[in-house]
């Protein structure tokens, strides 16, 4: 576990078409990620055990959580409980920061 993570320490990883992710800080219980989302990208509906808390830095997107669509723009934030079905349609190129608790082992690059 690093206490400080420098910008020069981080690299994007291709996740799915139009979606890149990079791991920021990782603590004992949770982790922070940054996502770069291309306009038109779709993150299909899915669920995982992790609580997911996010902040939209730039862009616009539609987020579906448990069947309800939310129109999000820069400055909006969200909290998704573990096991809740959710997905995203990117309306305008976006930059997102999200925290996952517990740590997503599949995101440790």
C-alpha positions in Angstrom: 0.0 0.0 0.0 1.4 3.4 -1.1 0.5 6.4 1.0 1.1 8.8 -1.9 0.5 8.0 -5.6 2.0 10.4 -8.1 0.5 11.2 -11.5 3.7 9.8 -13.1 3.0 6.4 -11.3 -0.3 5.9 -13.1 -1.1 4.5 -16.5 -4.5 3.9 -18.2 -5.5 0.4 -19.0 -8.1 -0.4 -21.8 -11.1 -1.9 -20.0 -13.8 -2.2 -22.8 -14.4 -0.3 -26.0 -14.3 3.4 -25.2 -13.4 2.9 -21.6 -10.0 3.3 -20.0 -9.2 3.0 -16.3 -6.3 3.6 -14.0 -5.8 2.8 -10.4 -5.1 5.7 -8.1 -4.7 5.2 -4.4 -5.3 1.8 -2.8 -5.9 1.6 1.0 -6.6 -1.3 3.3 -10.4 -1.4 2.7 -11.0 0.5 -0.6 -9.5 1.9 -3.7 -9.8 5.0 -5.9 -10.0 4.7 -9.7 -10.1 7.2 -12.6 -12.0 6.4 -15.8 -11.8 8.1 -19.2 -15.0 7.5 -21.1 -15.3 8.1 -24.9 -18.5 9.7 -26.2 -20.9 6.9 -27.2 -19.3 4.3 -24.9 -21.6 1.9 -23.2 -20.9 0.1 -19.9 -23.5 -2.7 -20.0 -25.7 -3.4 -17.0 -23.8 -5.4 -14.4 -23.5 -5.9 -10.7 -20.6 -6.7 -8.3 -20.3 -7.0 -4.5 -18.4 -3.6 -4.2 -20.0 -0.4 -3.0 -19.2 2.2 -5.7 -19.0 6.0 -5.0 -18.3 8.3 -7.9 -17.8 11.9 -9.1 -18.2 13.1 -12.7 -15.4 15.6 -13.3 -16.2 16.3 -16.9 -18.8 15.2 -19.5 -22.3 13.9 -19.5 -23.8 10.5 -19.2 -26.9 8.5 -18.4 -26.4 6.1 -15.5 -29.0 3.4 -14.9 -29.2 2.1 -11.3 -31.7 -0.7 -10.5 -33.8 0.2 -13.6 -33.9 4.0 -13.0 -32.1 6.3 -15.5 -30.2 9.4 -14.1 -28.9 12.1 -16.4 -25.5 13.2 -15.0 -23.3 16.1 -15.8 -20.0 17.5 -14.5 -20.1 18.0 -10.7 -22.7 15.2 -10.1 -21.9 12.3 -7.8 -23.4 8.9 -6.9 -23.3 6.0 -4.5 -24.2 2.5 -5.7 -24.7 -0.2 -3.1 -23.0 -3.5 -3.6 -25.0 -6.0 -5.8 -27.1 -3.2 -7.3 -27.5 -3.5 -11.1 -26.1 -0.6 -12.9 -24.7 0.6 -16.3 -23.7 3.8 -18.2 -24.2 5.3 -21.6 -21.7 8.1 -22.2 -23.3 11.1 -23.9 -20.3 13.4 -24.0 -16.6 12.4 -23.4 -16.3 12.1 -19.6 -13.7 11.8 -16.8 -14.8 10.0 -13.7 -13.3 9.3 -10.3 -14.7 6.3 -8.3 -14.0 4.6 -5.0 -14.7 0.9 -4.5 -15.1 -0.8 -1.2 -13.9 -3.5 -0.7 -10.9 -3.4 -3.0 -11.6 -4.7 -6.5 -8.9 -7.3 -7.0 -9.6 -7.3 -10.7 -8.6 -3.7 -10.9 -5.2 -4.1 -9.3 -2.8 -3.7 -12.3 
